[in-house]
Amino acid sequence: MVVLFDLLALIHPSLLLDGCIYEEEDVERVKFAYGQGHMVRIAHLGHKDLTTLSRRHKLRDEPCRRRLDRIIGVKPAFTRPPYGNYNDLVRKVAHSRGQKLVTWDFDSGDSTGSTPAQSKKAYDKLAKMHPSTVLALNTRLTVRA
């Protein structure tokens, strides 16, 4: 399992699980993060562009979502479509799961190869604009378990 720490919102960090939760130590990590007030989410398996998949393929991660529900007793309320791409079918599948779509309004560039210094420069530029809210896409802070 790969554990990614993601800022779903500036004041509410989330734990993004890239894969299903099978090992007991992973179960304990999830319980700990959730117990500390973190949002816990599961990435879409394979990180595929959901707009290119059939409804059946969009639901392939459902067993992992059910496992998360069994571990911490909650169902994911949000889904962040890979690459920020979504269409009516993606919306319908999310709605059928009781989820809202979440995308970002600021990309630090780390997912496209920016160095930490370049990402910091992008954040500095954003901060000078004094936005009232920021939903950032950060993908490179990774802990391999």
KEMI-970184 format. One record per atom (N, C-alpha, C): residue number from 0; residue in one letter; atom name; x, y, z. Coordinates in Angstrom, 2 decimals, m for minus. Atoms other than C-alpha are relative to their C-alpha. Example, Ala and Ser with C-alpha at 12.3 -4.5 7.8 and 13.67 -1.06 7.14 Angstrom:
<rs>
(0; A; N; (0.89; m1.19; 0.00)),
(0; A; CA; (12.30; m4.50; 7.80)),
(0; A; C; (0.90; 1.20; 0.00)),
(1; S; N; (m0.82; m1.19; m0.06)),
(1; S; CA; (13.67; m1.06; 7.14)),
(1; S; C; (m0.77; 1.09; 0.73)),
</rs>
This chain:
<rs>
(0; M; N; (0.85; m1.17; 0.00)),
(0; M; CA; (0.00; 0.00; 0.00)),
(0; M; C; (0.89; 1.23; 0.00)),
(1; V; N; (m0.68; m1.29; 0.00)),
(1; V; CA; (1.21; 3.51; m0.76)),
(1; V; C; (m0.90; 0.98; 0.72)),
(2; V; N; (0.75; m0.99; m0.76)),
(2; V; CA; (0.13; 6.24; 1.63)),
(2; V; C; (0.43; 1.37; m0.48)),
(3; L; N; (m0.28; m1.35; 0.48)),
(3; L; CA; (m0.11; 9.75; 0.22)),
(3; L; C; (m0.71; 0.97; 0.93)),
(4; F; N; (0.63; m1.03; m0.82)),
(4; F; CA; (m0.75; 12.78; 2.39)),
(4; F; C; (m0.39; 1.14; m0.92)),
(5; D; N; (0.57; m0.92; 0.96)),
(5; D; CA; (m2.96; 15.19; 0.54)),
(5; D; C; (m0.72; 1.11; 0.76)),
(6; L; N; (0.76; m1.09; m0.62)),
(6; L; CA; (m4.29; 18.60; 1.49)),
(6; L; C; (m1.29; 0.17; m0.77)),
(7; L; N; (1.29; m0.14; 0.65)),
(7; L; CA; (m7.93; 18.26; 0.54)),
(7; L; C; (m0.55; 1.40; 0.25)),
(8; A; N; (0.32; m1.40; m0.30)),
(8; A; CA; (m8.39; 21.65; 2.16)),
(8; A; C; (1.13; 0.53; 0.87)),
(9; L; N; (m1.13; m0.56; m0.74)),
(9; L; CA; (m5.95; 24.01; 3.79)),
(9; L; C; (0.02; m0.40; 1.47)),
(10; I; N; (0.02; 0.27; m1.43)),
(10; I; CA; (m7.09; 23.29; 7.32)),
(10; I; C; (m0.36; m1.44; 0.33)),
(11; H; N; (0.44; 1.36; m0.28)),
(11; H; CA; (m8.12; 19.65; 6.92)),
(11; H; C; (0.81; m0.99; m0.82)),
(12; P; N; (m0.80; 0.96; 0.76)),
(12; P; CA; (m5.36; 17.24; 5.87)),
(12; P; C; (m0.72; m1.33; m0.13)),
(13; S; N; (0.61; 1.29; 0.19)),
(13; S; CA; (m6.39; 13.92; 4.47)),
(13; S; C; (1.04; m1.05; m0.32)),
(14; L; N; (m0.83; 1.14; 0.30)),
(14; L; CA; (m4.86; 10.50; 4.13)),
(14; L; C; (m0.59; m0.66; m1.23)),
(15; L; N; (0.46; 0.58; 1.26)),
(15; L; CA; (m5.15; 9.23; 0.56)),
(15; L; C; (0.67; m1.34; m0.17)),
(16; L; N; (m0.53; 1.35; 0.14)),
(16; L; CA; (m4.72; 5.49; 0.20)),
(16; L; C; (m0.02; m0.38; m1.47)),
(17; D; N; (m0.12; 0.41; 1.39)),
(17; D; CA; (m3.45; 4.36; m3.17)),
(17; D; C; (0.02; m1.51; m0.04)),
(18; G; N; (0.12; 1.45; m0.03)),
(18; G; CA; (m4.71; 0.81; m3.16)),
(18; G; C; (m0.91; m0.43; 1.14)),
(19; C; N; (0.91; 0.53; m1.01)),
(19; C; CA; (m6.75; m1.45; m0.93)),
(19; C; C; (0.76; m0.26; 1.30)),
(20; I; N; (m0.57; 0.15; m1.33)),
(20; I; CA; (m6.15; m2.09; 2.77)),
(20; I; C; (m0.11; m1.48; 0.38)),
(21; Y; N; (0.02; 1.43; m0.31)),
(21; Y; CA; (m5.14; m5.69; 3.45)),
(21; Y; C; (0.81; m0.34; 1.24)),
(22; E; N; (m0.90; 0.34; m1.09)),
(22; E; CA; (m2.27; m5.77; 5.95)),
(22; E; C; (m0.46; 0.64; 1.31)),
(23; E; N; (0.42; m0.50; m1.31)),
(23; E; CA; (m2.96; m5.36; 9.67)),
(23; E; C; (0.66; 1.33; 0.34)),
(24; E; N; (m0.67; m1.27; m0.31)),
(24; E; CA; (m0.35; m2.59; 9.96)),
(24; E; C; (m0.63; 1.16; m0.78)),
(25; D; N; (0.69; m1.04; 0.77)),
(25; D; CA; (m2.17; m0.68; 7.21)),
(25; D; C; (m1.35; 0.34; 0.64)),
(26; V; N; (1.26; m0.23; m0.71)),
(26; V; CA; (m5.46; m1.14; 9.07)),
(26; V; C; (0.25; 0.92; 1.19)),
(27; E; N; (m0.32; m0.83; m1.17)),
(27; E; CA; (m3.82; 0.35; 12.18)),
(27; E; C; (0.35; 1.43; m0.41)),
(28; R; N; (m0.32; m1.36; 0.49)),
(28; R; CA; (m2.44; 3.31; 10.17)),
(28; R; C; (m1.27; 0.78; m0.32)),
(29; V; N; (1.26; m0.65; 0.38)),
(29; V; CA; (m5.89; 4.05; 8.80)),
(29; V; C; (m0.78; 0.39; 1.25)),
(30; K; N; (0.72; m0.30; m1.24)),
(30; K; CA; (m7.50; 3.83; 12.25)),
(30; K; C; (0.65; 1.17; 0.73)),
(31; F; N; (m0.70; m1.08; m0.68)),
(31; F; CA; (m4.81; 6.09; 13.71)),
(31; F; C; (m0.27; 1.34; m0.68)),
(32; A; N; (0.21; m1.25; 0.72)),
(32; A; CA; (m5.13; 8.74; 10.98)),
(32; A; C; (m1.42; 0.50; 0.19)),
(33; Y; N; (1.40; m0.40; m0.16)),
(33; Y; CA; (m8.92; 8.75; 11.21)),
(33; Y; C; (m0.25; 0.46; 1.44)),
(34; G; N; (0.16; m0.38; m1.40)),
(34; G; CA; (m8.75; 8.88; 15.01)),
(34; G; C; (0.62; 1.34; 0.34)),
(35; Q; N; (m0.64; m1.30; m0.19)),
(35; Q; CA; (m6.51; 11.96; 14.73)),
(35; Q; C; (m0.75; 1.12; m0.72)),
(36; G; N; (0.82; m1.01; 0.66)),
(36; G; CA; (m9.20; 13.74; 12.70)),
(36; G; C; (0.29; 0.20; m1.47)),
(37; H; N; (m0.28; m0.11; 1.43)),
(37; H; CA; (m7.79; 13.21; 9.23)),
(37; H; C; (m1.14; m0.59; m0.82)),
(38; M; N; (0.90; 0.63; 0.96)),
(38; M; CA; (m10.08; 12.59; 6.30)),
(38; M; C; (0.77; m1.16; m0.60)),
(39; V; N; (m0.65; 1.16; 0.60)),
(39; V; CA; (m9.32; 9.15; 4.86)),
(39; V; C; (m0.71; m0.28; m1.31)),
(40; R; N; (0.56; 0.21; 1.33)),
(40; R; CA; (m9.79; 8.56; 1.16)),
(40; R; C; (0.75; m1.10; m0.71)),
(41; I; N; (m0.65; 1.01; 0.83)),
(41; I; CA; (m9.03; 5.85; m1.36)),
(41; I; C; (0.10; 0.57; m1.41)),
(42; A; N; (m0.21; m0.47; 1.37)),
(42; A; CA; (m7.53; 6.80; m4.70)),
(42; A; C; (m0.69; m0.96; m0.96)),
(43; H; N; (0.57; 0.87; 1.03)),
(43; H; CA; (m9.14; 5.48; m7.83)),
(43; H; C; (1.09; m0.95; m0.48)),
(44; L; N; (m0.98; 1.02; 0.35)),
(44; L; CA; (m7.36; 2.23; m8.63)),
(44; L; C; (0.55; 0.24; m1.40)),
(45; G; N; (m0.64; m0.20; 1.30)),
(45; G; CA; (m4.88; 2.70; m11.45)),
(45; G; C; (0.08; 1.45; m0.41)),
(46; H; N; (m0.03; m1.44; 0.28)),
(46; H; CA; (m5.41; 6.49; m11.40)),
(46; H; C; (m0.32; 0.29; m1.47)),
(47; K; N; (0.40; m0.18; 1.40)),
(47; K; CA; (m7.16; 6.30; m14.77)),
(47; K; C; (m0.97; 1.16; m0.15)),
(48; D; N; (0.92; m1.08; 0.33)),
(48; D; CA; (m9.02; 9.13; m16.41)),
(48; D; C; (m1.42; m0.59; m0.02)),
(49; L; N; (1.33; 0.59; m0.14)),
(49; L; CA; (m12.59; 8.31; m15.32)),
(49; L; C; (m0.91; 0.30; m1.18)),
(50; T; N; (0.86; m0.32; 1.14)),
(50; T; CA; (m14.09; 10.00; m18.37)),
(50; T; C; (0.18; m0.99; m1.14)),
(51; T; N; (m0.25; 0.97; 1.07)),
(51; T; CA; (m12.62; 7.22; m20.54)),
(51; T; C; (m0.47; m1.40; 0.36)),
(52; L; N; (0.38; 1.33; m0.47)),
(52; L; CA; (m14.03; 4.30; m18.51)),
(52; L; C; (m1.50; m0.21; m0.01)),
(53; S; N; (1.41; 0.35; m0.10)),
(53; S; CA; (m17.34; 2.48; m18.53)),
(53; S; C; (m0.43; 0.08; 1.46)),
(54; R; N; (0.52; m0.02; m1.38)),
(54; R; CA; (m19.59; 2.56; m15.47)),
(54; R; C; (0.56; m1.16; 0.80)),
(55; R; N; (m0.51; 1.19; m0.69)),
(55; R; CA; (m18.44; m0.97; m14.58)),
(55; R; C; (1.44; 0.22; 0.46)),
(56; H; N; (m1.39; m0.26; m0.38)),
(56; H; CA; (m14.79; 0.10; m14.61)),
(56; H; C; (0.13; 1.10; 1.06)),
(57; K; N; (m0.02; m1.06; m1.01)),
(57; K; CA; (m15.57; 3.20; m12.56)),
(57; K; C; (m0.28; m0.57; 1.39)),
(58; L; N; (0.39; 0.60; m1.27)),
(58; L; CA; (m16.93; 0.90; m9.83)),
(58; L; C; (0.97; m1.08; 0.47)),
(59; R; N; (m0.95; 1.05; m0.36)),
(59; R; CA; (m13.89; m1.43; m9.71)),
(59; R; C; (0.59; 0.16; 1.39)),
(60; D; N; (m0.58; m0.22; m1.33)),
(60; D; CA; (m12.66; 0.16; m6.48)),
(60; D; C; (m1.01; m0.18; 1.13)),
(61; E; N; (1.05; 0.13; m1.02)),
(61; E; CA; (m15.93; m0.56; m4.66)),
(61; E; C; (0.38; m0.95; 1.14)),
(62; P; N; (m0.39; 0.85; m1.14)),
(62; P; CA; (m14.52; m3.52; m2.63)),
(62; P; C; (0.94; 0.70; 0.98)),
(63; C; N; (m0.91; m0.75; m0.89)),
(63; C; CA; (m11.78; m1.23; m1.26)),
(63; C; C; (m0.78; 1.02; 0.82)),
(64; R; N; (0.82; m0.97; m0.72)),
(64; R; CA; (m14.36; 1.37; m0.32)),
(64; R; C; (m0.81; m0.70; 1.10)),
(65; R; N; (0.74; 0.74; m1.02)),
(65; R; CA; (m16.44; m1.27; 1.49)),
(65; R; C; (0.93; m0.41; 1.15)),
(66; R; N; (m0.98; 0.38; m1.04)),
(66; R; CA; (m13.31; m2.42; 3.35)),
(66; R; C; (0.29; 1.20; 0.91)),
(67; L; N; (m0.22; m1.20; m0.80)),
(67; L; CA; (m12.66; 1.15; 4.48)),
(67; L; C; (m1.17; 0.22; 0.95)),
(68; D; N; (1.20; m0.15; m0.82)),
(68; D; CA; (m16.23; 1.30; 5.78)),
(68; D; C; (0.04; m0.99; 1.17)),
(69; R; N; (m0.08; 0.99; m1.08)),
(69; R; CA; (m15.66; m1.91; 7.78)),
(69; R; C; (1.09; 0.36; 1.02)),
(70; I; N; (m1.11; m0.32; m0.90)),
(70; I; CA; (m12.39; m0.60; 9.25)),
(70; I; C; (m0.31; 1.19; 0.91)),
(71; I; N; (0.23; m1.20; m0.82)),
(71; I; CA; (m13.43; 2.89; 10.39)),
(71; I; C; (m1.47; 0.41; 0.08)),
(72; G; N; (1.43; m0.25; m0.14)),
(72; G; CA; (m17.20; 2.79; 9.94)),
(72; G; C; (m0.54; 1.19; m0.77)),
(73; V; N; (0.49; m1.11; 0.81)),
(73; V; CA; (m17.53; 5.51; 7.33)),
(73; V; C; (0.17; m0.32; m1.48)),
(74; K; N; (m0.12; 0.10; 1.45)),
(74; K; CA; (m18.08; 5.72; 3.62)),
(74; K; C; (0.57; 1.32; m0.51)),
(75; P; N; (m0.55; m1.25; 0.53)),
(75; P; CA; (m16.08; 8.25; 1.58)),
(75; P; C; (m1.12; 0.93; m0.48)),
(76; A; N; (1.01; m0.99; 0.39)),
(76; A; CA; (m18.15; 11.42; 1.14)),
(76; A; C; (0.41; 0.77; m1.23)),
(77; F; N; (m0.52; m0.75; 1.13)),
(77; F; CA; (m15.94; 12.87; m1.59)),
(77; F; C; (0.80; m0.91; m0.92)),
(78; T; N; (m0.92; 0.65; 0.93)),
(78; T; CA; (m14.16; 11.70; m4.68)),
(78; T; C; (0.67; 1.09; m0.82)),
(79; R; N; (m0.76; m0.94; 0.81)),
(79; R; CA; (m11.44; 13.56; m6.50)),
(79; R; C; (0.41; m0.73; m1.26)),
(80; P; N; (m0.32; 0.73; 1.23)),
(80; P; CA; (m11.35; 12.42; m10.11)),
(80; P; C; (1.44; 0.25; m0.45)),
(81; P; N; (m1.37; m0.18; 0.50)),
(81; P; CA; (m7.83; 11.78; m11.44)),
(81; P; C; (0.05; 1.03; m1.12)),
(82; Y; N; (m0.26; m1.05; 1.00)),
(82; Y; CA; (m6.48; 14.66; m13.53)),
(82; Y; C; (m1.06; 1.11; 0.02)),
(83; G; N; (1.07; m0.99; m0.05)),
(83; G; CA; (m9.56; 16.68; m12.51)),
(83; G; C; (m1.05; m0.19; m1.07)),
(84; N; N; (0.92; 0.25; 1.11)),
(84; N; CA; (m11.46; 15.12; m15.40)),
(84; N; C; (m1.27; m0.70; 0.47)),
(85; Y; N; (1.27; 0.66; m0.29)),
(85; Y; CA; (m15.13; 14.30; m15.02)),
(85; Y; C; (m1.02; 0.39; m1.05)),
(86; N; N; (1.10; m0.25; 0.93)),
(86; N; CA; (m18.29; 14.12; m17.11)),
(86; N; C; (m1.29; m0.41; 0.72)),
(87; D; N; (1.27; 0.33; m0.63)),
(87; D; CA; (m21.97; 13.35; m16.49)),
(87; D; C; (m0.01; m1.39; 0.61)),
(88; L; N; (m0.03; 1.36; m0.56)),
(88; L; CA; (m21.33; 9.62; m15.99)),
(88; L; C; (0.80; m0.04; 1.29)),
(89; V; N; (m0.80; m0.05; m1.23)),
(89; V; CA; (m18.61; 10.32; m13.42)),
(89; V; C; (m0.83; 0.63; 1.13)),
(90; R; N; (0.87; m0.64; m1.00)),
(90; R; CA; (m21.04; 12.66; m11.61)),
(90; R; C; (m1.07; m0.98; 0.49)),
(91; K; N; (1.07; 0.94; m0.37)),
(91; K; CA; (m23.79; 10.00; m11.69)),
(91; K; C; (0.53; m1.12; 0.89)),
(92; V; N; (m0.57; 1.06; m0.82)),
(92; V; CA; (m21.52; 7.28; m10.30)),
(92; V; C; (0.32; 0.54; 1.39)),
(93; A; N; (m0.29; m0.61; m1.31)),
(93; A; CA; (m20.32; 9.61; m7.53)),
(93; A; C; (m1.30; 0.20; 0.78)),
(94; H; N; (1.30; m0.24; m0.66)),
(94; H; CA; (m23.93; 10.56; m6.75)),
(94; H; C; (m0.59; m1.31; 0.50)),
(95; S; N; (0.55; 1.29; m0.41)),
(95; S; CA; (m24.96; 6.88; m6.64)),
(95; S; C; (0.69; m0.54; 1.25)),
(96; R; N; (m0.76; 0.39; m1.20)),
(96; R; CA; (m22.30; 6.41; m3.94)),
(96; R; C; (m0.19; 0.99; 1.14)),
(97; G; N; (0.19; m1.02; m1.03)),
(97; G; CA; (m23.47; 9.45; m2.01)),
(97; G; C; (1.19; 0.92; 0.14)),
(98; Q; N; (m1.21; m0.81; m0.04)),
(98; Q; CA; (m20.29; 11.31; m2.90)),
(98; Q; C; (m0.15; 1.30; m0.79)),
(99; K; N; (m0.11; m1.25; 0.75)),
(99; K; CA; (m19.54; 14.84; m4.01)),
(99; K; C; (1.35; 0.01; m0.69)),
(100; L; N; (m1.26; m0.14; 0.71)),
(100; L; CA; (m16.87; 15.59; m6.58)),
(100; L; C; (0.77; 1.18; 0.56)),
(101; V; N; (m0.88; m1.05; m0.47)),
(101; V; CA; (m13.91; 17.63; m5.42)),
(101; V; C; (1.16; 0.11; m0.98)),
(102; T; N; (m1.17; m0.23; 0.84)),
(102; T; CA; (m11.28; 19.17; m7.67)),
(102; T; C; (0.79; 1.15; 0.62)),
(103; W; N; (m0.88; m1.00; m0.57)),
(103; W; CA; (m8.50; 21.62; m7.04)),
(103; W; C; (m0.06; 1.29; m0.81)),
(104; D; N; (m0.08; m1.27; 0.71)),
(104; D; CA; (m8.06; 25.27; m7.92)),
(104; D; C; (1.44; 0.53; m0.05)),
(105; F; N; (m1.41; m0.37; 0.06)),
(105; F; CA; (m4.28; 25.38; m7.49)),
(105; F; C; (0.84; m1.26; m0.12)),
(106; D; N; (m0.90; 1.14; 0.21)),
(106; D; CA; (m1.65; 22.95; m8.79)),
(106; D; C; (1.42; 0.48; 0.24)),
(107; S; N; (m1.36; m0.40; m0.34)),
(107; S; CA; (1.79; 23.23; m7.24)),
(107; S; C; (1.02; m0.41; m1.06)),
(108; G; N; (m0.89; 0.43; 1.08)),
(108; G; CA; (3.28; 21.56; m10.32)),
(108; G; C; (0.79; m1.25; 0.32)),
(109; D; N; (m0.80; 1.17; m0.34)),
(109; D; CA; (4.78; 18.64; m8.42)),
(109; D; C; (m0.40; m1.24; m0.80)),
(110; S; N; (0.45; 1.17; 0.76)),
(110; S; CA; (2.69; 16.15; m10.39)),
(110; S; C; (0.51; 0.01; m1.44)),
(111; T; N; (m0.51; m0.11; 1.38)),
(111; T; CA; (4.19; 17.41; m13.65)),
(111; T; C; (1.50; 0.24; m0.03)),
(112; G; N; (m1.45; m0.05; m0.01)),
(112; G; CA; (7.81; 17.47; m12.54)),
(112; G; C; (0.65; 1.23; 0.59)),
(113; S; N; (m0.61; m1.18; m0.62)),
(113; S; CA; (8.29; 20.80; m10.79)),
(113; S; C; (0.85; m0.41; 1.20)),
(114; T; N; (m0.85; 0.24; m1.17)),
(114; T; CA; (11.08; 20.84; m8.23)),
(114; T; C; (m0.67; 0.60; 1.23)),
(115; P; N; (0.54; m0.63; m1.20)),
(115; P; CA; (10.30; 21.69; m4.61)),
(115; P; C; (0.15; 1.53; m0.02)),
(116; A; N; (m0.20; m1.46; 0.07)),
(116; A; CA; (11.77; 25.16; m5.22)),
(116; A; C; (m1.02; 0.64; m0.95)),
(117; Q; N; (0.99; m0.53; 0.95)),
(117; Q; CA; (9.48; 25.68; m8.22)),
(117; Q; C; (m1.40; m0.01; 0.62)),
(118; S; N; (1.31; 0.07; m0.66)),
(118; S; CA; (6.46; 24.52; m6.22)),
(118; S; C; (m0.13; 1.09; 1.05)),
(119; K; N; (0.03; m1.05; m1.01)),
(119; K; CA; (7.37; 26.89; m3.39)),
(119; K; C; (m0.21; 1.36; m0.66)),
(120; K; N; (0.17; m1.27; 0.73)),
(120; K; CA; (7.63; 29.75; m5.90)),
(120; K; C; (m1.46; 0.17; m0.44)),
(121; A; N; (1.41; m0.06; 0.40)),
(121; A; CA; (4.15; 28.88; m7.19)),
(121; A; C; (m0.89; 0.34; 1.19)),
(122; Y; N; (0.76; m0.32; m1.21)),
(122; Y; CA; (2.80; 28.93; m3.62)),
(122; Y; C; (0.22; 1.45; 0.42)),
(123; D; N; (m0.27; m1.38; m0.36)),
(123; D; CA; (4.52; 32.24; m2.92)),
(123; D; C; (m0.79; 0.96; m0.89)),
(124; K; N; (0.76; m0.84; 0.93)),
(124; K; CA; (2.92; 33.75; m6.02)),
(124; K; C; (m1.48; m0.03; 0.35)),
(125; L; N; (1.41; 0.13; m0.39)),
(125; L; CA; (m0.48; 32.40; m4.97)),
(125; L; C; (m0.28; 0.80; 1.27)),
(126; A; N; (0.21; m0.70; m1.27)),
(126; A; CA; (m0.08; 33.79; m1.44)),
(126; A; C; (m0.08; 1.51; m0.19)),
(127; K; N; (0.03; m1.44; 0.27)),
(127; K; CA; (0.56; 37.27; m2.84)),
(127; K; C; (m1.34; 0.45; m0.55)),
(128; M; N; (1.33; m0.32; 0.55)),
(128; M; CA; (m2.88; 37.10; m4.49)),
(128; M; C; (m1.07; 0.02; 1.10)),
(129; H; N; (0.91; 0.01; m1.15)),
(129; H; CA; (m4.52; 36.62; m1.04)),
(129; H; C; (m1.36; m0.64; m0.32)),
(130; P; N; (1.30; 0.63; 0.28)),
(130; P; CA; (m7.18; 34.12; m2.15)),
(130; P; C; (m0.74; m0.30; 1.30)),
(131; S; N; (0.77; 0.28; m1.21)),
(131; S; CA; (m10.01; 33.53; 0.31)),
(131; S; C; (0.02; m1.49; 0.34)),
(132; T; N; (m0.13; 1.44; m0.22)),
(132; T; CA; (m9.70; 29.76; m0.13)),
(132; T; C; (0.97; m0.57; m1.03)),
(133; V; N; (m0.87; 0.71; 0.93)),
(133; V; CA; (m7.27; 27.35; m1.76)),
(133; V; C; (m0.24; m1.49; 0.17)),
(134; L; N; (0.06; 1.46; 0.00)),
(134; L; CA; (m7.80; 23.73; m2.65)),
(134; L; C; (1.15; m0.45; m0.88)),
(135; A; N; (m1.25; 0.27; 0.71)),
(135; A; CA; (m4.34; 22.54; m3.60)),
(135; A; C; (0.13; m1.46; m0.40)),
(136; L; N; (m0.38; 1.34; 0.46)),
(136; L; CA; (m3.20; 19.54; m5.61)),
(136; L; C; (1.47; m0.18; 0.31)),
(137; N; N; (m1.38; 0.36; m0.36)),
(137; N; CA; (m0.05; 18.10; m4.04)),
(137; N; C; (0.09; m1.50; m0.08)),
(138; T; N; (m0.03; 1.45; 0.19)),
(138; T; CA; (1.02; 14.64; m5.06)),
(138; T; C; (1.30; m0.67; 0.36)),
(139; R; N; (m1.30; 0.64; m0.14)),
(139; R; CA; (4.65; 14.05; m4.22)),
(139; R; C; (0.47; m0.29; 1.41)),
(140; L; N; (m0.38; 0.36; m1.36)),
(140; L; CA; (4.78; 13.76; m0.43)),
(140; L; C; (m0.50; m1.41; 0.24)),
(141; T; N; (0.39; 1.41; m0.04)),
(141; T; CA; (4.78; 9.97; m0.25)),
(141; T; C; (0.79; m0.76; 1.04)),
(142; V; N; (m0.63; 0.92; m0.94)),
(142; V; CA; (5.50; 7.46; 2.48)),
(142; V; C; (m0.31; m1.39; m0.50)),
(143; R; N; (0.23; 1.38; 0.45)),
(143; R; CA; (5.97; 3.93; 1.24)),
(143; R; C; (0.05; m0.91; 1.21)),
(144; A; N; (0.11; 0.89; m1.16)),
(144; A; CA; (4.81; 1.43; 3.81)),
(144; A; C; (0.52; m1.39; m0.34)),
</rs>
